[in-house]
């Protein structure tokens, strides 16, 4: 289903395919012109236009809507306060243009063309998913269009700044998450086996690589690895194959919430009750744990770097209260309890931090400001999470916390 059109001074969602406009200026090769006569593409005296591509339909539609809605909520709050004062002394409001790609890389490429050639965005912000971002990364870097705070945890978006200087991630990597799970098993200091269900792409490879690194040199071994695709209606056969190993642990490196739930439940019907690690993007209490009736499992783990608004321990947290209020006001169609919403909101706050920190109103000025960001967490981030945009080998956010589900809450492990 195509996304609903939203027109405000903050956001424009375009819901129908549009032909590329002829004669409106080509892609800006030097990051300073777009045919509009302004200092940089997407910049006028009173607005700055940024763009994104999300899965607003398909298997990850709810997650894409959550991420988009959270960004909209934060940008709306910034605009309501007057906008963002940039380096030239002018205060501008943020106009956010986004399109639906249905988690299809080919559609993401089409969306990039519209954003760059027709909308003349100043920057991409929070394009969603590993495969869609990989599909547009080469073009974005060739065109010198900032691809900032990619909404995916693959290290490849941040670990080669010389090759891809216009691309940068935001959140801790999937590899680091896999390492956290692997080390937690290795720390038990006894022979153990782990089975892995992963997505059949680079996202799944990153999780597996992290697990392998985390258990290296320990008594833990991988019994078997199975794969799935986002379009698979079920993972029952994969789980059955993994269950036959009788592994002590199951790493569900699964990005699709419905498959996460059905997979774990199928393991239970087979009489297999291993320690289970849920990938962070599919571990929401209200989206996965409660609907899947998983709360009674005493051996349920995940990892996170954000405060989940559906977790009772953050019920009275001021930053979470603000987040929930802004979501309800600006994006009532988006579920704030989906993990992608918290990721989207946090990335939006740091994107505005970067806009404020620019020394020049240019695309290069934005990238310089992103690389200069150094923050001690706070807000929607978990305690102990920090940001350092100058790290040339990792995404800006540093730290990820292993969590164990107990007493209705994700408890941070020491």
C-alpha angles and dihedrals in degrees: 000000000000119000120264114253116248120188120186134128085269107045143025119188114190113206105181129063111258131197115245110261116244122224096016097116130282130253113302106247097185100039093242110081137047106164090266097100093237128123091260139002112283094018125118129161092272109020142051116201121211129172146203146180120226139173096249090162135030129045093331097037095117091049093049091048089050094051093045093044093052092051090048090050093054095043089049090054091050092049092047088057091054104274135265124318109222133200095273090061095252121124115223137184121231119247111196119200118189139170136198117249099170088226088293114138092208091056090046088057090052090049091051090054091053093046093049103035103030106024095034092212118198090222144350113245128196100343103189129243140011100261096044091049092048089052093058102031097090093051094044091053093044089051092042092235111153111245095196130186096355110212094235134082102226115130091220090077092063111019100077108048092161093058097038106025094161096054128078135161126217114203130062112280128264086236091060089049091052089048090054091054093045094049092049089057093043090052090064085073098213137099110282138160127215129198120207132208110189139170112262096244142062091294090060092042090054093053092047092048090053093050091050091051092047095054096039111131093009134107090258119104133181110248098191143339124217129182138211136184126231090248095056110117092211142006095206095117092050092049091049090054092049092045090058088068091060087217118186093230137030121207108202100198088178126145098188111082095206091053090046091056098043093045095054092044091051090053088056093051088055090055092249113135108172128159102278128213114197118204108247096243091059102042104089113141094223097038101041117001099049099037090047092048088231098140093095091061105104092198103057119131139172138158131237147168099195136069110253111222092210091056111098093221090069096044093112099034110127095217092050091047090053091047093052093046093051092046092052092049101044106022111028090156092062124083108233091197094066108101092233089064092061090046091050094049094048092048091049092054091051092045089057089047087057093048089053091049098053115123092198130026095243140101091256088050089057094050091048090051092049090052090049095054114120117168136161096227117250129143114057092352122101118254111276097028113125138184128226116166092182093071103111096194102047141037116270098259113079127197135033126204126222110226134196121203111236136146092005095305142089102248117205111236120226 
